[in-house]
């Protein structure tokens, strides 16, 4: 994909995001502060600042919604069903979202999806604050938000490269993950406090208002029109092309399969967290916020660790080690009956989860051609979020029968098995991965010993 061009004042053209008219000069910030070099781009700074505020509200709503369902029903199975309702649309509809992101204006798609998500948050807030909320309301609104996410996530993931290009893509993904997890620390902690003082409805209302920040940031961006590719052939053929690329590309296929295992087996631990906080640790809603916040602390550390890297060399090993660390930490957490120890164990859970997810995202994005980026990131969304509803249902039934700790323990063991299989296959995947990366002109970079390579 050619970068949009803008005049530099001398009759020449430069990439729009590097033009001071469109973005802050990148050289000085990138040299002085390599860990935040993607912030040299004006559009990316606007994106980050708006998303940070919005994501704090999103995490508040996630914790408050889980507590609302638990308060209304007291059922582990229904907690799983609500998780299923909110995430299954991503599994079913993300391919259409990815196809749309490849064919249409990604910026415009994100504005529409964020505005719709804001509306849904305000509706849930109104129902809860008025005292008329019922469990079926939560199911319906959760499913509607899942539909929105099916179009929002592929567009947002693909939009990163539009803002910073491939040179700083690794740093942009890592900083984006850092922002998500900075919000993950603040959001659950704020939710726990708000739940204990004023209830769930105010958390939903704050989330709705927080969307105004991201929408304002998106509207303030200065973007050159992106050439639209349109569709050749039927929409179904367009979607099938994306799946075909993933199926025939061994390194991307392996990364996505591992991500799917982690999503279906390991990630449902968060769905069961209200039960752990209440029945196992006897910590209540404030304790739930602290537990979720501890995961966010670890995840933020993982994202910053990735941001400090200057290249992608060795990321495959990081993915394998992160998956193994995630599974091991979950198993250890499942045995804890101490609140303090449980909080401490969730830090490595979050660290390993975010390190593996962000490293996988980076490797996939540098191996995929631009014309397929939205569709491949849609498959990434399916594996990361779309498989989670099946895991939530399974974890809910296992927790109802054998207890929440046993469900988390089994998920951790499955993650360990997936990590072992991926690690065994990794040497055979490296050659094709390097070929794909070289084909797209991305530097492999520093491997951690000060030696740079392609």
C-alpha positions, 0 to 999 in steps of 0.5 A, a space after each residue: 500500500 502506498 502511503 498518502 502524500 502531502 506537500 512539504 512546502 518545496 513542491 515535493 511530496 512526503 508521506 502525509 503522516 510524516 508531513 508536519 501539517 499532518 503529524 508531529 516531526 518524527 525524528 527527534 522523538 523517535 531518536 530520544 525516546 525509542 520506546 514511544 517512537 510511534 507517538 511521533 505521528 500526530 494521528 496516532 497520538 490522537 488515536 491513543 489519547 481518545 482510546 485511553 479515556 474510552 477504554 477505562 470506561 470499557 473496562 469499568 463496564 466489563 467488570 460492572 456487567 459481570 457483577 450485575 449478571 452475578 447479582 441478578 442470577 448468582 449463576 456461573 452458567 449464566 455468566 458464561 452465557 452472557 460472555 458467549 452472547 457478547 463474543 459469538 458475533 465476532 466469531 460469526 461476523 468478523 470475516 465480513 468486518 475484515 472484508 469491509 475494512 479492506 474495501 472501505 474507509 477504515 477511519 469512517 468505519 471506526 467512527 460509526 462503530 464507536 458511536 454505536 457502542 456509545 449508544 448501547 452503553 447509554 441504553 444499558 445505563 438507563 435501564 440499570 439506573 431506572 431499576 428496570 434492567 433484566 437479565 435478557 436486556 444484558 444478553 441483547 445489549 451484549 450481543 449487539 455490542 458483539 456485532 459492533 465489535 465484529 466490524 470495529 476490531 478488524 478495522 482498528 487493527 488494520 488502521 494502525 498501519 495506516 497511521 504509522 506505516 510498517 517501520 514503526 508498526 511493532 512499537 505502535 502495536 505495543 503502545 496500543 497494548 500498553 494503553 489497553 492495559 493501562 486502562 485495564 488497571 484503572 478501569 477495574 479499580 474504578 469499577 470496584 470502587 463505583 460498584 461498592 458506592 453507587 452501583 453498576 448503572 453509573 459504571 455504564 453511564 461513565 463508559 458511554 460518556 468516555 466514548 466522546 473522547 475517542 470520537 473527538 480524537 478520530 474526528 480531529 485526525 487529518 487523513 489523506 483519502 486512502 485508495 479504495 480497492 473495492 471488491 472483485 467478485 462476490 463478497 463471499 469470494 472476497 472473504 474466502 480469499 482471506 481464509 485461503 491465505 491464512 490456511 495456506 500460510 503455515 506461520 500465520 496459521 500456527 500463530 492463530 491456532 495457538 491464539 485460539 487454544 489460549 482464547 478458548 481454554 485460558 481466557 475464560 478465567 476472567 468470566 469466572 472472576 466474580 465467583 472467585 472474588 465472592 465464593 473463594 476469596 470472599 472479597 466482594 466487588 472491591 476485591 473483584 476490581 483489584 483482581 482484574 486490576 492486577 491482571 492489568 498491571 502485568 499486561 501493561 508490563 508485558 506490553 511495555 516490554 514489547 515496546 522496548 524492542 526495536 525489531 521482530 527477531 526472536 518473537 516466535 520464541 517469545 510467543 511460545 514462552 508467553 503461552 507456557 507462562 500464561 498456562 503455568 500462572 493460571 494453574 498456580 492461581 487456581 490453587 490459591 485461597 489467599 487474596 493477596 497471593 491471588 492478586 500477586 499471581 494475576 500479575 504474571 497471568 496478565 504479563 504472559 497473556 499480553 506479551 503473547 497476544 501482542 507478539 502474535 499480532 505483530 508477527 502476523 501484521 508484518 507477514 500479511 500483504 496490505 490488500 489482505 490485512 483487514 481480512 487476516 486481522 478478522 481471522 485474528 479477531 475470530 481466534 482471539 475474541 470469537 473463540 472466547 464465547 465457546 470457552 466461556 460456555 465450557 468454563 461456566 459448565 465446568 465451574 458449575 459442576 466441579 468449581 471455578 478453580 478446577 475450570 481455570 486449572 484445566 484451561 491452564 493445562 490446555 494452554 501449556 499443551 498448546 505452547 508445547 506443540 507450537 514450540 516443537 513446530 517453531 523451527 520448521 516455521 521460521 524459513 517461511 516466516 522470514 520469506 514473508 517478512 522479507 517480501 514486505 520489506 520489513 527489517 527483522 531488527 535487533 535480536 536482543 544481543 545488539 546485532 541487527 539483521 534482516 
